[in-house]
Amino acid sequence: MAAGLKTIIALSFVLAIGFLLVILSSALWRNYLPLLVVATYVLAPLPNWICSRCSNPDDFMESSGSAVLDFGRFCTGFLVVMGIGESFDLFFIPFVRAPKEGEEKEEKEGAETG
């Protein structure tokens, strides 16, 4: 097997494990706000794909269709960087943090009495 193919397989495995951990951590604490990061990464390739379809592949001059491709690459890069920044933003929001030991028990007792 070629070295490039092994690298692609390893990177896709790491990406799948990362998505799995984000989804499981969201379900564990019943806080689905971190799934916005997964949605950002799922939607990131769409501008590049749409703009590559809109460019004219039959044109022999490179400069006429490159603006559309550059815009698609810019939007894709923006979404990738936004996904990284969104992770850091969600880390510092107290709403996303896991509950402490006493907080979870107090919520259950409050639900039973009221």
C-alpha positions, 0 to 999 in steps of 0.5 A: 500500500502506498504511503500516501494512502496510509496517511489518508486512511490514518487521518480519516480514522483520527477525524472519525474518532474526533467526531465520535468523541464530540458527539458522545460528550454532547450526549453524555452531558445532554448539552448539544452546543458543541455539535456546532463544531461538527456541523461547521466541519461537515459544511466546510467543503461545500463552498469549495465544491459549489464553486468548482462546479460553477467555474468553467472547465472548458475555458483555456484561460486560467484567469477568467474562472479563478475568481470563483475558485478562489472565493470557494477556497476562501470560504472553505478556509474560513469555515475550517478556521471558524471551527477551530476558533469555535472550539476555543470559544465554547471551551471558555463559555461556562454553559458548556462545562460539565456539571460538578458532582453536587450540581447533578445530584441537586437537579435530580432531587429538585425534579423529584420534589417539585 
